Amino acid sequence: MLKIKDKDSFIKIWKVISWLDNRRWNTEDNYNFIHFFREDLSNSEKILTHWICYITDRQMPFEAVWDKGGYVFSELANKYKGSKLLPQKILNTHYEKYKDNKSKERYRFKSSKKTTFASRYITDDYQNILNTLEVLNYYERNIINFIVNIVKRFKDREDLLIRIACSLHLLTYQLV
């Protein structure tokens, strides 16, 4: 059980987070959803898609990340969950080199239906996604299993939420 030491501070923080969340997701031009490549994804695949979008959401318009990136990464999450191929092999089927208008070599993520998404820090994002997929191999390729494992291990600790946040950070941004 989570114990709250300072109820007033917790309520203030909760109100700020609630306000920020409301401003982020409840605007007229925001459709509030990730554009999944299909509707019947498992909860684990949806959460993994969200996490991968979060990884690539650095100084990018949310429309690009959650629409194009969401489509590409939901297909990647679905293939990853349903395959026994190595994570790098699966990721490489959704990653390509191409030439831009000036014949300069670039990289982007892609779906099988030709939807593409190029994040701002694509080579770093590739490595961070690969780190994530490789670690999740030990949790049946299921991000929910990963989080549940952390909760079970530290359920009686007052700093449970901090441990979950740190674990998610290490899942992706571990120093290799």
C-alpha positions in Angstrom: 0.0 0.0 0.0 1.2 3.5 -0.8 1.5 5.8 2.1 1.1 9.6 1.7 3.2 11.5 4.2 2.0 15.0 3.2 -1.6 14.9 2.0 -1.8 18.7 1.2 1.3 18.6 -1.0 0.0 15.5 -2.7 -3.3 17.2 -3.5 -1.5 20.3 -4.9 0.7 18.1 -7.1 -2.3 16.1 -8.3 -4.2 19.3 -9.2 -1.3 20.5 -11.3 -0.9 17.2 -13.1 -4.6 17.0 -13.7 -4.6 20.6 -15.1 -1.6 19.7 -17.4 -3.2 16.5 -18.5 -6.5 18.3 -19.3 -4.6 21.0 -21.3 -2.6 18.4 -23.2 -5.4 16.0 -24.2 -8.6 18.0 -24.2 -8.1 20.5 -26.9 -10.3 20.9 -29.9 -7.7 19.8 -32.5 -6.6 16.8 -30.5 -8.4 13.5 -31.2 -6.8 12.0 -28.0 -5.9 8.6 -29.5 -2.9 6.8 -30.9 -3.6 5.8 -34.5 -3.2 2.1 -34.1 -2.6 0.0 -37.2 -5.5 -2.2 -36.2 -8.2 -2.2 -33.5 -7.8 -5.6 -31.9 -4.4 -5.1 -30.2 -3.9 -6.5 -26.7 -3.5 -4.1 -23.8 0.2 -4.9 -23.6 0.6 -4.0 -27.3 -1.2 -0.7 -26.8 0.9 0.2 -23.8 4.1 -0.8 -25.5 3.0 1.4 -28.5 2.4 4.3 -26.2 5.8 3.8 -24.5 7.6 3.7 -27.9 5.8 6.8 -29.0 6.9 8.4 -25.7 10.5 7.5 -26.5 10.3 9.2 -29.9 8.3 12.2 -28.7 11.2 14.6 -28.2 10.6 18.0 -29.7 8.2 16.6 -32.2 4.6 17.6 -32.9 2.3 15.2 -31.1 0.2 14.8 -34.3 3.2 13.2 -36.1 4.2 11.0 -33.2 0.8 9.7 -32.2 -0.6 9.5 -35.7 2.2 8.2 -38.0 4.5 6.9 -35.2 1.5 5.3 -33.4 0.6 3.4 -36.6 4.2 2.2 -37.3 5.0 1.3 -33.7 1.7 -0.5 -33.0 2.5 -2.7 -36.0 6.0 -3.2 -34.6 4.6 -4.0 -31.1 2.1 -6.5 -32.6 4.8 -8.3 -34.6 7.1 -8.3 -31.6 4.5 -9.9 -29.3 3.6 -12.5 -31.8 7.0 -13.5 -33.0 10.0 -15.5 -31.8 12.4 -13.5 -33.9 15.2 -11.6 -32.2 14.1 -8.0 -31.3 16.7 -6.5 -33.6 15.4 -8.5 -36.5 11.8 -7.3 -35.9 12.9 -3.7 -35.3 15.0 -3.8 -38.5 11.9 -4.8 -40.6 10.4 -1.4 -39.4 13.5 0.7 -40.0 14.9 1.8 -43.3 17.5 3.9 -44.9 16.4 6.2 -47.7 17.6 9.2 -49.7 15.9 12.6 -49.2 15.3 15.2 -52.0 19.0 16.1 -51.9 20.2 12.5 -52.2 21.3 12.6 -48.6 21.0 9.3 -46.7 18.4 9.4 -43.9 16.6 6.8 -41.7 13.0 6.4 -40.7 10.6 3.9 -39.1 8.1 2.3 -41.5 5.0 0.0 -41.5 4.3 -2.7 -44.0 1.6 -0.4 -45.5 4.2 2.3 -46.4 3.4 4.6 -43.5 6.7 6.2 -42.3 7.8 8.2 -39.3 11.1 9.9 -38.8 11.8 11.0 -35.2 14.1 13.9 -34.5 16.8 11.7 -32.9 16.2 8.6 -34.9 19.4 6.7 -34.3 19.2 7.2 -30.6 15.5 6.3 -30.7 16.3 3.1 -32.6 18.8 2.1 -29.9 16.4 3.0 -27.1 13.6 1.0 -28.7 16.0 -1.9 -29.2 17.0 -1.8 -25.5 13.3 -1.8 -24.5 12.5 -4.8 -26.7 15.6 -6.8 -25.5 14.7 -6.3 -21.8 11.0 -7.2 -22.4 12.2 -10.5 -23.8 12.7 -11.6 -20.2 9.0 -10.7 -19.4 7.3 -12.7 -22.2 7.6 -9.6 -24.5 4.9 -7.9 -22.3 5.4 -4.5 -20.8 2.6 -5.1 -18.3 4.5 -8.1 -17.0 7.5 -5.9 -16.5 5.5 -3.3 -14.5 3.7 -5.9 -12.5 7.1 -7.5 -11.6 8.3 -4.1 -10.2 5.1 -3.6 -8.3 5.3 -7.1 -6.7 8.9 -6.6 -5.8 8.5 -3.2 -4.1 4.8 -3.2 -3.2 5.5 -2.4 0.5 7.8 0.4 -0.2 6.8 4.1 0.2 8.7 5.0 -2.9 6.9 2.5 -5.1 6.0 5.0 -7.8 9.5 6.3 -7.9 10.8 2.8 -8.4 8.3 2.1 -11.2 9.4 5.4 -12.9 13.1 4.6 -12.5 12.5 1.0 -13.8 10.7 2.3 -16.9 13.6 4.7 -17.4 16.1 2.0 -17.1 14.1 -0.3 -19.4 14.7 2.1 -22.2 17.6 4.4 -21.4 20.0 1.9 -19.8 23.6 2.6 -20.3 25.0 0.0 -22.6 
